[in-house]
Amino acid sequence: MRKGQYRFVAGFLLVPVALYVIFVIWPYIQTFGYSLTDWKGQSQTFGFVGLDNYKALFQDDIFMGAIWHNILFLVFIPVITILLALFFAFMLNAGGRGRAGGVAGVAGSRFYKVVYFFPQVLSLAILAVLFRAVYRSDSGGMLNGALVKLGLVDADRPVEWLNEPDFVLWALIVVVVWHGVGFYLVLFSAAMQSIPRDIYEAALIDGAGRAQSFFRITLPLLWDSVQTAWVYLGIAAMDMFILVSTMTSGEFGGGPDHHSEVMATVMMRNFLYYGKSGYACAMGVVMLLLTLIVSVVMLRATRRERIEF
């Protein structure tokens, strides 16, 4: 019976595991192999160069700057997105008072949940086009137009948000946060709805305020969802290719003067424009290792004992 059961399970696992090895694991192995060569991407012939690509990689100022930009995204995007999503989710689920004095969301909470989720419906390409119009470097741009009306910016010298080295990274962070808050608000709201209302009502009777209820009840019980959100946002922060390549200047973005460069844009430029495919594969391997390290560190750093209720 057990032997037949094992054969049955193995028969179902064989095809998906084989497909995963062929289409996922094997390309990773190929990429690492190509990273040890001087492959140009257009020829079947290439020479073995060992670790030369990796040595050149860590002497490449543009790539090292791109790593630093990804680290900045990794710090600010998850923190800001999760804090805003947690705050809005708490207000929409436990920030008000019910008719009988119990715990309820603020007035119109169902409507707000739908409105906050709207940005998630948009694809990143549409989002990039939309915010390029917002950040336009003339008074016709929405942001500059509003600042001109308020008298904070001179109409003859509007701010070039995507062409200013001091502003471009923050402009991109705003886009990612605006896009992601709604999704994680819905995620946290679903988790909050599983928390018994009796816990909040008992805290109210004991004299706990909103802040105490959030930090002593909501956050500990939502920690698994927060941990998941942190990992996903960390992985997104290590990418950023679509927004940077679409919204900023230069080949595959990265402007102005490489001040918005990320690892993915440097890799694609070397692969497609400069014909340094082996060098680009080395960048891909470094990106993979850094993403795995980030995921493991985040899971370890946010690990806590599960709280049951």
Secondary structure, DSSP 8 states (H G I E B T S, - for coil): -HHHHHHHHHHHHHHHHHHHIIIIIHHHHHHHHHTTB---SS-S---B-TTHHHHHHTT-HHHHHHHHHHHHHHHHHHHHHHHHHHHHHHHHHHSEE-TTS-EE--TTHHHHHHHHHHHHHS-HHHHHHHHHHHT-SSTTSHHHHHHHHTTSS-TTS---TTT-TTTHHHHHHHHHHHHHHHHHHHHHHHHHTTS-HHHHHHHHHTT--HHHHIIIIIHHHTHHHHHHHHHHHHHHHTT-HHHHHHHSSSTTS--STTTT--HHHHHHHHHHTS--HHHHHHHHHHHHHHHHHHHHHHHHHT-------
